[in-house]
Amino acid sequence: MARIRSTSAVPTLSAAEARRMTLASQGFSRRLPDAVVSRHLHRAMERLGVLQIDSVNVFARSHYMPMFSRLGVYDPALLDRLFLSRTTHYVEYLAHEAAFMPVADWALWRFRMDDWRRRAADPSRWMHAHTRTLDWVRAELRDRGPLRPADLRDDAPRERGSWWDWDEAKLALEHLWRCGEVAIAGRVGFERRYGLAEQIVPADVREQRIERADAVRELVRRAARSYGVATASDLNDYYRLRDLAAVRSAVDDLVDAGELEPVTVRGWERGGRPVAAWRHTAASLPRRIDRAALLTPFDPVVWFRDRALRVFDLDYRIEIYVPAEKRRYGYYSLPVLVGDRIVARVDLKADRAGSVLRVQSAWWEPQARPGDAEAVAGELARAAAWQGLERISVSGWGDAAEAVARAAQSRHDGVERHRHPRETPLATAR
């Protein structure tokens, strides 16, 4: 491990050291396992803290991606068994956006549940006009146990008059979940099964009470551990605390306790002045990161746009909702990590009917270097294998497309070319 240099009372990290520290804290300095089993996913979750859920399935749903990025090829059915089919270890809540989290953390989020309940107490809110729906949903879950929304729909009380509305029932489930009265008892396919919290969360966890300040302090501590080195804004965003004053107070407590240490990171500036940052004292600083990986847009490494720009020089925006003709990089582009640099972004689509991984576009990032095309091509081959796709097809859209296509063709027999509507005749190879 490298030694942190200090020229004053506050240690100084280079930008590259900060990147390596972050990546090590996220698990990218570890050797890929020969075969991924349950314990590898559990250990990765210990480092991540949360696994954000997203429904977009153009390549692979987002919650499958961070494990692939850190562990390599694994069977997604293993994640389904651990996260979607049972709630022994994990449960869903708004622990960033909607995310899987350890079920033991339920009490940490009581303050967020209480906040939602207080907002709902406003007489102008939806809940006050729909108490009948809420009561009916509670009763159904109490009598029948965890249910899919479709199970409620099939037994809707249409005979009771005009009060029933299916959209109201869905809103009731979401409201009760946000308040903590309801928890998610796994999923069938991608459809949630809702149950009363008492049916899903162990009593000792459910009955535990943690004061808001203590919960925030623990979440800031975990965010600092997951990032290795971070600013207050980074720590505020990791669990979407949205309370910078409380985060700063928690940071002060953790510095006093010896768990965080102030550092200066060269290049982390705002208005020409250094941005205050802190290192978790357990964070390691590897001399190098010998890995390449595809990242989901909802990976903690890049999910906070300000941090992605500051740490990786990655100006990242998801373009799902941008009209096709105005997209700069593609529908759902994935950053590509090589070593401690994000060198490219690729827009991928899994054509399952044709068993083809389609690279709809490929673009270089400012930190790309000659030779990175081979590493990008290697990750595309691994992604195709993970998704069970036999061939790769690369379009000509993007300044990295030609170099990536050549590198892929040199190492993989099943590489084809296709034309994207947005591509131009000229492409810049690196």
DRENDO-1510 file (C-alpha; in Angstrom, 1 decimal, always signed):
<recs>
REC; n; res; u; v; w
REC; 1; MET; +0.0; +0.0; +0.0 .
REC; 2; ALA; +1.2; +3.5; -0.7 .
REC; 3; ARG; +1.8; +6.0; +2.1 .
REC; 4; ILE; -0.2; +9.2; +2.2 .
REC; 5; ARG; +2.0; +12.3; +1.9 .
REC; 6; SER; +1.6; +15.1; +4.4 .
REC; 7; THR; +3.2; +18.5; +4.1 .
REC; 8; SER; +1.1; +20.2; +6.8 .
REC; 9; ALA; -1.2; +19.3; +9.6 .
REC; 10; VAL; -3.7; +18.0; +7.1 .
REC; 11; PRO; -2.6; +15.0; +4.9 .
REC; 12; THR; -2.7; +15.6; +1.1 .
REC; 13; LEU; -3.9; +13.1; -1.5 .
REC; 14; SER; -3.4; +13.4; -5.2 .
REC; 15; ALA; -6.4; +13.0; -7.4 .
REC; 16; ALA; -5.2; +9.6; -8.5 .
REC; 17; GLU; -4.8; +8.5; -4.9 .
REC; 18; ALA; -8.3; +9.6; -4.1 .
REC; 19; ARG; -9.6; +7.6; -7.1 .
REC; 20; ARG; -7.7; +4.5; -6.0 .
REC; 21; MET; -8.9; +4.8; -2.4 .
REC; 22; THR; -12.5; +5.1; -3.6 .
REC; 23; LEU; -12.2; +2.1; -5.9 .
REC; 24; ALA; -10.6; +0.0; -3.2 .
REC; 25; SER; -13.3; +0.9; -0.7 .
REC; 26; GLN; -15.9; -0.2; -3.3 .
REC; 27; GLY; -14.1; -3.6; -3.8 .
REC; 28; PHE; -12.3; -3.0; -7.1 .
REC; 29; SER; -8.8; -3.8; -5.7 .
REC; 30; ARG; -9.9; -7.4; -5.0 .
REC; 31; ARG; -9.1; -10.4; -7.2 .
REC; 32; LEU; -12.1; -11.8; -9.1 .
REC; 33; PRO; -13.3; -15.0; -7.6 .
REC; 34; ASP; -13.0; -18.2; -9.6 .
REC; 35; ALA; -16.7; -19.0; -8.9 .
REC; 36; VAL; -19.1; -16.5; -7.4 .
REC; 37; VAL; -21.1; -17.9; -4.4 .
REC; 38; SER; -23.4; -16.4; -1.9 .
REC; 39; ARG; -20.7; -15.1; +0.5 .
REC; 40; HIS; -19.2; -13.0; -2.3 .
REC; 41; LEU; -22.5; -11.2; -2.8 .
REC; 42; HIS; -22.9; -10.7; +0.9 .
REC; 43; ARG; -19.3; -9.3; +1.2 .
REC; 44; ALA; -19.9; -6.9; -1.7 .
REC; 45; MET; -23.1; -5.7; -0.1 .
REC; 46; GLU; -21.1; -5.0; +3.1 .
REC; 47; ARG; -18.9; -2.6; +1.1 .
REC; 48; LEU; -21.8; -1.1; -0.9 .
REC; 49; GLY; -24.3; -0.7; +1.9 .
REC; 50; VAL; -27.2; -0.5; -0.6 .
REC; 51; LEU; -28.0; -1.8; -4.1 .
REC; 52; GLN; -30.2; +0.6; -6.1 .
REC; 53; ILE; -33.0; -0.9; -8.0 .
REC; 54; ASP; -34.0; +0.1; -11.5 .
REC; 55; SER; -36.5; -1.4; -14.0 .
REC; 56; VAL; -34.7; -0.5; -17.3 .
REC; 57; ASN; -33.7; -3.8; -18.9 .
REC; 58; VAL; -32.2; -2.8; -22.2 .
REC; 59; PHE; -29.0; -4.5; -21.2 .
REC; 60; ALA; -29.4; -5.7; -17.6 .
REC; 61; ARG; -31.4; -4.3; -14.7 .
REC; 62; SER; -29.2; -2.0; -12.7 .
REC; 63; HIS; -29.2; -4.0; -9.4 .
REC; 64; TYR; -27.5; -6.9; -11.1 .
REC; 65; MET; -24.7; -4.7; -12.5 .
REC; 66; PRO; -22.6; -3.7; -9.4 .
REC; 67; MET; -22.0; -7.4; -8.5 .
REC; 68; PHE; -20.9; -8.1; -12.1 .
REC; 69; SER; -18.7; -5.1; -12.0 .
REC; 70; ARG; -17.0; -6.2; -8.8 .
REC; 71; LEU; -17.1; -10.0; -9.0 .
REC; 72; GLY; -17.2; -10.8; -12.7 .
REC; 73; VAL; -19.5; -13.3; -14.4 .
REC; 74; TYR; -22.0; -14.8; -12.0 .
REC; 75; ASP; -25.4; -16.4; -12.2 .
REC; 76; PRO; -28.1; -13.6; -11.8 .
REC; 77; ALA; -30.4; -16.3; -10.3 .
REC; 78; LEU; -28.1; -16.3; -7.2 .
REC; 79; LEU; -28.9; -12.6; -6.7 .
REC; 80; ASP; -32.6; -13.4; -7.2 .
REC; 81; ARG; -32.5; -16.0; -4.5 .
REC; 82; LEU; -30.7; -13.8; -2.0 .
REC; 83; PHE; -32.4; -10.5; -2.7 .
REC; 84; LEU; -35.7; -11.0; -4.5 .
REC; 85; SER; -37.0; -14.4; -3.3 .
REC; 86; ARG; -36.5; -14.1; +0.4 .
REC; 87; THR; -36.0; -11.4; +3.0 .
REC; 88; THR; -33.8; -13.2; +5.5 .
REC; 89; HIS; -30.9; -10.9; +4.7 .
REC; 90; TYR; -32.2; -7.9; +2.6 .
REC; 91; VAL; -35.3; -5.8; +2.3 .
REC; 92; GLU; -36.2; -2.8; +0.1 .
REC; 93; TYR; -36.5; +0.7; +1.3 .
REC; 94; LEU; -35.6; +4.3; +0.2 .
REC; 95; ALA; -32.0; +3.9; +1.4 .
REC; 96; HIS; -30.9; +6.1; -1.5 .
REC; 97; GLU; -33.6; +5.8; -4.1 .
REC; 98; ALA; -35.5; +2.5; -3.9 .
REC; 99; ALA; -32.8; +0.0; -3.0 .
REC; 100; PHE; -32.0; -3.3; -1.4 .
REC; 101; MET; -30.5; -2.9; +2.1 .
REC; 102; PRO; -29.8; -5.3; +5.0 .
REC; 103; VAL; -33.0; -6.0; +6.9 .
REC; 104; ALA; -31.1; -5.3; +10.1 .
REC; 105; ASP; -30.9; -1.7; +9.0 .
REC; 106; TRP; -34.7; -1.2; +9.1 .
REC; 107; ALA; -34.5; +0.8; +12.3 .
REC; 108; LEU; -31.9; +3.1; +10.9 .
REC; 109; TRP; -34.5; +4.4; +8.6 .
REC; 110; ARG; -37.2; +5.0; +11.2 .
REC; 111; PHE; -36.6; +8.8; +11.0 .
REC; 112; ARG; -37.3; +8.7; +7.2 .
REC; 113; MET; -40.5; +6.7; +7.8 .
REC; 114; ASP; -41.6; +9.1; +10.5 .
REC; 115; ASP; -40.9; +12.1; +8.3 .
REC; 116; TRP; -43.2; +10.6; +5.6 .
REC; 117; ARG; -45.9; +10.0; +8.2 .
REC; 118; ARG; -45.7; +13.6; +9.4 .
REC; 119; ARG; -46.0; +14.9; +5.9 .
REC; 120; ALA; -49.0; +12.6; +5.4 .
REC; 121; ALA; -50.7; +14.1; +8.4 .
REC; 122; ASP; -51.4; +17.3; +6.5 .
REC; 123; PRO; -55.2; +17.3; +5.8 .
REC; 124; SER; -54.6; +18.3; +2.2 .
REC; 125; ARG; -52.7; +15.2; +1.5 .
REC; 126; TRP; -54.0; +12.2; -0.5 .
REC; 127; MET; -54.1; +9.9; +2.5 .
REC; 128; HIS; -56.9; +11.9; +4.3 .
REC; 129; ALA; -59.3; +11.4; +1.4 .
REC; 130; HIS; -58.6; +7.7; +1.0 .
REC; 131; THR; -58.6; +6.3; +4.5 .
REC; 132; ARG; -61.1; +3.6; +3.3 .
REC; 133; THR; -58.7; +2.3; +0.7 .
REC; 134; LEU; -55.8; +2.3; +3.3 .
REC; 135; ASP; -57.9; +0.4; +5.8 .
REC; 136; TRP; -58.9; -2.2; +3.2 .
REC; 137; VAL; -55.3; -2.7; +2.0 .
REC; 138; ARG; -54.1; -3.1; +5.6 .
REC; 139; ALA; -56.9; -5.7; +6.3 .
REC; 140; GLU; -56.1; -7.7; +3.1 .
REC; 141; LEU; -52.5; -7.9; +4.0 .
REC; 142; ARG; -53.3; -8.8; +7.6 .
REC; 143; ASP; -55.7; -11.6; +6.6 .
REC; 144; ARG; -53.9; -13.0; +3.6 .
REC; 145; GLY; -50.2; -12.3; +4.2 .
REC; 146; PRO; -47.8; -10.7; +1.6 .
REC; 147; LEU; -49.5; -10.0; -1.7 .
REC; 148; ARG; -48.6; -8.8; -5.2 .
REC; 149; PRO; -50.6; -5.8; -6.4 .
REC; 150; ALA; -52.2; -8.1; -8.9 .
REC; 151; ASP; -53.5; -10.2; -6.0 .
REC; 152; LEU; -55.3; -7.2; -4.6 .
REC; 153; ARG; -56.6; -6.3; -8.0 .
REC; 154; ASP; -58.1; -9.7; -8.4 .
REC; 155; ASP; -60.0; -9.4; -5.1 .
REC; 156; ALA; -61.0; -5.7; -5.5 .
REC; 157; PRO; -64.2; -4.7; -3.6 .
REC; 158; ARG; -66.0; -3.5; -6.7 .
REC; 159; GLU; -69.4; -4.5; -5.3 .
REC; 160; ARG; -69.0; -2.0; -2.5 .
REC; 161; GLY; -69.8; +1.1; -4.5 .
REC; 162; SER; -67.9; +3.7; -6.5 .
REC; 163; TRP; -65.1; +4.2; -4.0 .
REC; 164; TRP; -62.7; +1.6; -5.4 .
REC; 165; ASP; -60.0; +2.7; -7.8 .
REC; 166; TRP; -57.0; +0.6; -8.7 .
REC; 167; ASP; -54.6; +3.5; -8.8 .
REC; 168; GLU; -55.7; +4.4; -5.3 .
REC; 169; ALA; -54.7; +0.9; -4.1 .
REC; 170; LYS; -51.3; +1.2; -5.6 .
REC; 171; LEU; -50.8; +4.6; -4.0 .
REC; 172; ALA; -52.0; +3.1; -0.6 .
REC; 173; LEU; -49.3; +0.3; -0.8 .
REC; 174; GLU; -46.6; +2.8; -1.6 .
REC; 175; HIS; -47.7; +5.2; +1.2 .
REC; 176; LEU; -47.8; +2.4; +3.7 .
REC; 177; TRP; -44.3; +1.2; +2.6 .
REC; 178; ARG; -42.8; +4.7; +2.9 .
REC; 179; CYS; -44.3; +5.0; +6.4 .
REC; 180; GLY; -42.8; +1.6; +7.4 .
REC; 181; GLU; -46.2; -0.1; +8.0 .
REC; 182; VAL; -45.6; -2.3; +5.0 .
REC; 183; ALA; -42.4; -4.0; +3.8 .
REC; 184; ILE; -41.4; -5.8; +0.6 .
REC; 185; ALA; -41.5; -9.5; +1.0 .
REC; 186; GLY; -39.5; -10.2; -2.2 .
REC; 187; ARG; -40.6; -10.1; -5.8 .
REC; 188; VAL; -42.2; -12.4; -8.3 .
REC; 189; GLY; -40.5; -11.7; -11.6 .
REC; 190; PHE; -40.0; -7.9; -11.1 .
REC; 191; GLU; -43.3; -7.4; -9.3 .
REC; 192; ARG; -43.2; -6.6; -5.6 .
REC; 193; ARG; -44.9; -8.6; -2.9 .
REC; 194; TYR; -46.1; -6.3; -0.1 .
REC; 195; GLY; -46.7; -7.4; +3.4 .
REC; 196; LEU; -47.2; -5.8; +6.8 .
REC; 197; ALA; -43.8; -5.0; +8.3 .
REC; 198; GLU; -44.6; -7.3; +11.2 .
REC; 199; GLN; -44.9; -10.2; +8.8 .
REC; 200; ILE; -41.5; -9.5; +7.2 .
REC; 201; VAL; -39.1; -7.6; +9.5 .
REC; 202; PRO; -38.0; -9.4; +12.7 .
REC; 203; ALA; -39.6; -8.0; +15.9 .
REC; 204; ASP; -36.2; -7.2; +17.5 .
REC; 205; VAL; -35.2; -5.1; +14.5 .
REC; 206; ARG; -38.7; -3.5; +14.0 .
REC; 207; GLU; -39.0; -2.5; +17.6 .
REC; 208; GLN; -35.5; -1.0; +17.9 .
REC; 209; ARG; -35.5; +2.8; +18.3 .
REC; 210; ILE; -32.6; +4.9; +17.0 .
REC; 211; GLU; -32.6; +8.7; +17.4 .
REC; 212; ARG; -32.3; +10.7; +14.2 .
REC; 213; ALA; -28.9; +12.1; +15.1 .
REC; 214; ASP; -27.6; +8.7; +15.9 .
REC; 215; ALA; -29.0; +7.2; +12.7 .
REC; 216; VAL; -27.5; +10.0; +10.6 .
REC; 217; ARG; -24.1; +9.6; +12.2 .
REC; 218; GLU; -24.1; +5.8; +11.5 .
REC; 219; LEU; -25.2; +6.4; +7.9 .
REC; 220; VAL; -22.5; +9.0; +7.4 .
REC; 221; ARG; -19.9; +6.6; +8.9 .
REC; 222; ARG; -21.0; +3.9; +6.5 .
REC; 223; ALA; -21.0; +6.3; +3.5 .
REC; 224; ALA; -17.4; +7.4; +4.5 .
REC; 225; ARG; -16.3; +3.7; +4.7 .
REC; 226; SER; -17.9; +3.0; +1.3 .
REC; 227; TYR; -16.3; +6.0; -0.4 .
REC; 228; GLY; -12.9; +5.9; +1.4 .
REC; 229; VAL; -12.5; +9.6; +0.9 .
REC; 230; ALA; -15.3; +12.1; +0.4 .
REC; 231; THR; -16.7; +15.6; +0.8 .
REC; 232; ALA; -19.7; +16.5; +3.0 .
REC; 233; SER; -21.8; +16.7; -0.2 .
REC; 234; ASP; -20.7; +13.2; -1.2 .
REC; 235; LEU; -21.6; +11.8; +2.3 .
REC; 236; ASN; -25.0; +13.6; +2.2 .
REC; 237; ASP; -25.8; +12.1; -1.2 .
REC; 238; TYR; -24.8; +8.4; -0.5 .
REC; 239; TYR; -28.0; +7.7; +1.4 .
REC; 240; ARG; -29.9; +10.8; +0.1 .
REC; 241; LEU; -29.9; +12.3; +3.6 .
REC; 242; ARG; -30.7; +15.8; +2.2 .
REC; 243; ASP; -29.5; +17.5; +5.5 .
REC; 244; LEU; -26.1; +18.9; +5.0 .
REC; 245; ALA; -26.0; +20.5; +8.5 .
REC; 246; ALA; -26.7; +17.1; +10.1 .
REC; 247; VAL; -24.1; +15.5; +8.0 .
REC; 248; ARG; -21.5; +18.1; +9.0 .
REC; 249; SER; -22.4; +17.6; +12.7 .
REC; 250; ALA; -22.0; +13.8; +12.2 .
REC; 251; VAL; -18.6; +14.3; +10.5 .
REC; 252; ASP; -17.4; +16.4; +13.5 .
REC; 253; ASP; -18.4; +13.6; +15.8 .
REC; 254; LEU; -16.7; +11.0; +13.7 .
REC; 255; VAL; -13.5; +13.0; +13.6 .
REC; 256; ASP; -13.6; +13.4; +17.3 .
REC; 257; ALA; -14.0; +9.6; +17.6 .
REC; 258; GLY; -11.0; +9.0; +15.4 .
REC; 259; GLU; -13.0; +7.4; +12.6 .
REC; 260; LEU; -12.6; +10.2; +10.0 .
REC; 261; GLU; -9.5; +12.3; +9.3 .
REC; 262; PRO; -9.5; +15.6; +7.4 .
REC; 263; VAL; -7.5; +15.5; +4.1 .
REC; 264; THR; -6.8; +17.7; +1.2 .
REC; 265; VAL; -7.2; +16.3; -2.3 .
REC; 266; ARG; -5.4; +18.1; -5.0 .
REC; 267; GLY; -7.8; +19.2; -7.8 .
REC; 268; TRP; -10.9; +19.0; -5.6 .
REC; 269; GLU; -11.7; +22.6; -5.7 .
REC; 270; ARG; -14.7; +25.0; -5.9 .
REC; 271; GLY; -14.2; +28.6; -7.0 .
REC; 272; GLY; -10.4; +28.0; -6.9 .
REC; 273; ARG; -10.4; +26.9; -3.3 .
REC; 274; PRO; -9.9; +23.4; -1.9 .
REC; 275; VAL; -13.1; +21.5; -1.0 .
REC; 276; ALA; -13.0; +20.1; +2.6 .
REC; 277; ALA; -12.7; +16.3; +2.5 .
REC; 278; TRP; -12.4; +13.4; +4.9 .
REC; 279; ARG; -10.8; +10.0; +4.8 .
REC; 280; HIS; -12.2; +7.0; +6.7 .
REC; 281; THR; -9.3; +5.8; +8.8 .
REC; 282; ALA; -9.9; +2.2; +7.8 .
REC; 283; ALA; -9.6; +3.0; +4.1 .
REC; 284; SER; -6.7; +1.5; +2.2 .
REC; 285; LEU; -4.7; +3.1; -0.6 .
REC; 286; PRO; -3.5; +0.5; -3.1 .
REC; 287; ARG; -0.6; +1.3; -5.4 .
REC; 288; ARG; -2.7; +0.5; -8.4 .
REC; 289; ILE; -6.0; -0.9; -9.5 .
REC; 290; ASP; -5.6; -3.8; -11.9 .
REC; 291; ARG; -9.2; -4.1; -13.1 .
REC; 292; ALA; -11.6; -3.1; -15.8 .
REC; 293; ALA; -15.3; -3.0; -15.4 .
REC; 294; LEU; -18.6; -1.8; -16.9 .
REC; 295; LEU; -20.5; +0.3; -14.5 .
REC; 296; THR; -24.3; +0.9; -14.2 .
REC; 297; PRO; -25.4; +4.6; -14.1 .
REC; 298; PHE; -26.7; +3.7; -10.6 .
REC; 299; ASP; -23.3; +2.4; -9.2 .
REC; 300; PRO; -22.1; +4.3; -6.1 .
REC; 301; VAL; -18.9; +5.1; -8.0 .
REC; 302; VAL; -20.8; +7.4; -10.4 .
REC; 303; TRP; -24.3; +7.9; -9.2 .
REC; 304; PHE; -23.6; +11.4; -7.8 .
REC; 305; ARG; -22.9; +13.6; -10.8 .
REC; 306; ASP; -20.9; +16.2; -8.9 .
REC; 307; ARG; -18.6; +13.5; -7.5 .
REC; 308; ALA; -18.2; +11.7; -10.8 .
REC; 309; LEU; -17.0; +14.9; -12.4 .
REC; 310; ARG; -14.7; +15.8; -9.5 .
REC; 311; VAL; -13.2; +12.3; -9.0 .
REC; 312; PHE; -13.2; +10.8; -12.5 .
REC; 313; ASP; -13.6; +13.8; -14.8 .
REC; 314; LEU; -16.9; +12.2; -15.9 .
REC; 315; ASP; -19.7; +14.6; -16.9 .
REC; 316; TYR; -22.4; +12.0; -16.7 .
REC; 317; ARG; -26.1; +12.3; -17.6 .
REC; 318; ILE; -28.5; +9.5; -18.3 .
REC; 319; GLU; -30.3; +10.2; -21.6 .
REC; 320; ILE; -33.3; +7.9; -21.3 .
REC; 321; TYR; -35.7; +10.8; -21.3 .
REC; 322; VAL; -33.8; +12.8; -23.9 .
REC; 323; PRO; -35.4; +12.7; -27.4 .
REC; 324; ALA; -33.4; +10.2; -29.5 .
REC; 325; GLU; -32.3; +12.8; -32.0 .
REC; 326; LYS; -30.8; +14.9; -29.2 .
REC; 327; ARG; -28.9; +12.2; -27.3 .
REC; 328; ARG; -25.2; +12.8; -27.1 .
REC; 329; TYR; -24.1; +9.3; -26.1 .
REC; 330; GLY; -27.1; +7.0; -26.4 .
REC; 331; TYR; -30.1; +5.7; -24.5 .
REC; 332; TYR; -28.4; +4.1; -21.5 .
REC; 333; SER; -24.6; +4.5; -21.8 .
REC; 334; LEU; -22.4; +2.7; -19.3 .
REC; 335; PRO; -19.1; +4.1; -18.0 .
REC; 336; VAL; -16.1; +1.8; -18.5 .
REC; 337; LEU; -13.5; +1.7; -15.8 .
REC; 338; VAL; -9.9; +0.7; -16.7 .
REC; 339; GLY; -7.5; +0.8; -13.8 .
REC; 340; ASP; -8.4; +3.9; -11.8 .
REC; 341; ARG; -9.7; +5.8; -14.8 .
REC; 342; ILE; -13.1; +5.9; -16.5 .
REC; 343; VAL; -11.9; +5.8; -20.1 .
REC; 344; ALA; -15.1; +5.4; -22.1 .
REC; 345; ARG; -18.9; +5.0; -22.2 .
REC; 346; VAL; -20.7; +2.4; -24.2 .
REC; 347; ASP; -24.5; +2.2; -24.9 .
REC; 348; LEU; -25.4; -1.5; -24.8 .
REC; 349; LYS; -28.5; -3.4; -25.8 .
REC; 350; ALA; -29.0; -7.1; -25.3 .
REC; 351; ASP; -30.7; -8.6; -28.3 .
REC; 352; ARG; -31.8; -11.8; -26.7 .
REC; 353; ALA; -33.8; -13.1; -29.6 .
REC; 354; GLY; -30.8; -12.8; -31.8 .
REC; 355; SER; -28.3; -13.7; -29.0 .
REC; 356; VAL; -26.3; -10.5; -29.8 .
REC; 357; LEU; -24.8; -7.8; -27.6 .
REC; 358; ARG; -25.3; -4.6; -29.5 .
REC; 359; VAL; -22.9; -1.8; -28.9 .
REC; 360; GLN; -25.0; +1.1; -30.0 .
REC; 361; SER; -22.3; +3.7; -29.5 .
REC; 362; ALA; -18.8; +4.0; -27.9 .
REC; 363; TRP; -17.2; +7.2; -26.8 .
REC; 364; TRP; -13.8; +8.1; -25.2 .
REC; 365; GLU; -13.5; +10.0; -22.0 .
REC; 366; PRO; -10.8; +12.6; -21.3 .
REC; 367; GLN; -8.7; +10.1; -19.3 .
REC; 368; ALA; -8.5; +7.5; -22.1 .
REC; 369; ARG; -5.1; +6.3; -23.2 .
REC; 370; PRO; -3.8; +4.4; -26.2 .
REC; 371; GLY; -4.4; +0.7; -25.7 .
REC; 372; ASP; -7.6; +1.2; -23.7 .
REC; 373; ALA; -9.7; -0.2; -26.6 .
REC; 374; GLU; -8.4; -3.7; -25.8 .
REC; 375; ALA; -9.6; -3.5; -22.2 .
REC; 376; VAL; -13.0; -2.1; -23.3 .
REC; 377; ALA; -13.3; -5.0; -25.8 .
REC; 378; GLY; -12.5; -7.5; -23.0 .
REC; 379; GLU; -15.3; -6.1; -20.9 .
REC; 380; LEU; -17.7; -6.4; -23.8 .
REC; 381; ALA; -16.8; -10.0; -24.2 .
REC; 382; ARG; -17.3; -10.7; -20.5 .
REC; 383; ALA; -20.6; -8.8; -20.6 .
REC; 384; ALA; -21.8; -10.9; -23.5 .
REC; 385; ALA; -20.8; -14.1; -21.7 .
REC; 386; TRP; -22.6; -13.0; -18.5 .
REC; 387; GLN; -25.8; -12.4; -20.4 .
REC; 388; GLY; -25.5; -15.6; -22.4 .
REC; 389; LEU; -25.1; -13.8; -25.7 .
REC; 390; GLU; -23.2; -15.5; -28.5 .
REC; 391; ARG; -22.1; -12.5; -30.6 .
REC; 392; ILE; -21.2; -8.9; -30.3 .
REC; 393; SER; -22.2; -6.2; -32.9 .
REC; 394; VAL; -20.6; -2.8; -32.8 .
REC; 395; SER; -22.0; +0.2; -34.6 .
REC; 396; GLY; -19.9; +3.1; -36.0 .
REC; 397; TRP; -21.5; +5.8; -33.8 .
REC; 398; GLY; -19.0; +7.4; -31.4 .
REC; 399; ASP; -15.3; +8.4; -31.5 .
REC; 400; ALA; -14.3; +5.1; -29.8 .
REC; 401; ALA; -16.4; +2.8; -32.0 .
REC; 402; GLU; -13.9; +1.9; -34.7 .
REC; 403; ALA; -11.0; +1.2; -32.2 .
REC; 404; VAL; -13.3; -0.9; -30.0 .
REC; 405; ALA; -14.7; -2.8; -32.9 .
REC; 406; ARG; -11.2; -3.7; -34.2 .
REC; 407; ALA; -10.0; -4.7; -30.7 .
REC; 408; ALA; -13.1; -6.9; -30.2 .
REC; 409; GLN; -12.7; -8.5; -33.6 .
REC; 410; SER; -9.1; -9.4; -32.8 .
REC; 411; ARG; -10.1; -11.4; -29.7 .
REC; 412; HIS; -13.6; -12.7; -30.5 .
REC; 413; ASP; -14.8; -14.6; -33.5 .
REC; 414; GLY; -18.4; -13.6; -33.2 .
REC; 415; VAL; -18.0; -9.8; -33.7 .
REC; 416; GLU; -20.2; -8.1; -36.3 .
REC; 417; ARG; -20.9; -4.5; -37.4 .
REC; 418; HIS; -24.1; -2.7; -37.7 .
REC; 419; ARG; -25.1; +0.8; -38.6 .
REC; 420; HIS; -26.7; +3.2; -36.1 .
REC; 421; PRO; -29.0; +5.8; -37.4 .
REC; 422; ARG; -27.0; +8.5; -35.7 .
REC; 423; GLU; -23.5; +7.5; -37.0 .
REC; 424; THR; -21.5; +9.5; -39.5 .
REC; 425; PRO; -19.2; +8.2; -42.2 .
REC; 426; LEU; -16.1; +9.4; -40.2 .
REC; 427; ALA; -15.1; +8.0; -36.8 .
REC; 428; THR; -12.0; +8.8; -34.8 .
REC; 429; ALA; -10.0; +5.8; -33.7 .
REC; 430; ARG; -7.6; +5.9; -30.7 .
</recs>
